[in-house]
Amino acid sequence: MRKKAGRSAISKLLAIIMLLSLLIGIMPTVAAAEQPGDVMPMPLTWTAANAGADDNNDLNADSDVFADESDGYIPDNDDADIDNDNAAQSEINPALLEIVDAFATLERIDADPGDVILSLRLSAQALQTGQDLLVDTFFNQKVNSNTSRLTYTYSDDEFSYKGFEAADGVTVLDEDIEPGKVMLTVMVNDYETSYYGKLLLTAKKDTVSTFTVSLSNEIVVKTEDEQKMILIYTASVSSDYIVDDRIPGDFNGDGKVDLLDLSEMIDAFGIDSTYSDWALKYRYMDFNQNGEVDIYDIALLARHIFDPSIELPRLPLEQDPDTDLG
């Protein structure tokens, strides 16, 4: 019995010692946490791991939030997003803000016909499927303006919008595209608006009739007394479509290709693109399009006369020469 009681006393003593050792190890940490001004470290970002925590644990939204990714926490990016938005707003060009304000507040006035003329010019009068149509847009003189809103309209059945080649000093700020319509907001350097650039359209099918491209231009103009107003200019251009019913090789226009046409071509032998009538007459004899009526062209026509299965190329109708507007 004494041995059993002794063992029981020893066991109780060991239990008391272990309990005291545990208390000694915990108390310093708890005491440290209770010192004034000290805060126990605590992650303040929610993840899937703590999404089910006590809803009463409100977080201070004004606190600086840091999270240790090594502990499995994900940094809170909301504040970063707000900072990025503020930074983006601070980088906005003041000139752009001025443009936006002008279009929002100024009254629009239809421009009176006068010395200032807005014009469009087509690069071609007829196109095949997939070919590009370039539409030059320009004033006949410089206008004291740094911004315009260009609204082009065209047939959606015939064309699709491809882009806009801005002239030097012109920047496209925004584009709004709809079927058969595109609206471009542009900025111009140094209040010198004249040539805007080229609208690019792509033909959806071969043109078989006249087509039209129209433009409404809302332009912010600065007057001599430094006041601003929005003037509206309009322009429209239509193709001079001509039904090409020519027969290749029929140079005398009698509706057939024969020795008389071959004789006409022999008379033109050696004529090149420097001749004044080249564009209207002799270029249609230049089958290989090397800028000269040569022996190749004559031989090809002779072969066609005696063997009509040998086709002659159909050369495009003459277009208006390009003019540099830049």
Secondary structure, DSSP 8 states (H G I E B T S, - for coil): -HHHHHHHHHHHHHHHHHHHHHHHHHHHHHHHHTSTT----------TTTTTS-TT----TTS-----GGGT-----HHHHHHHHHHHHHTS-HHHHHHHHHHHHS-EEE--SSS--EEEEES-S---TT-EEEEEEEEEEEESEEEEEEEEE--TTTEEEEEEEE-TTEEEEEEEEETTEEEEEEEEGGG-EEEEEEEEEEESS---S--EEEEEEEEEEE-TTS-EEEEEEEEEEE---------TT--S-SSS-SHHHHHHHHHTTT-BTTSTTTTTTGGGG-TT-SSB--HHHHHHHHHHHH-TTS----------------
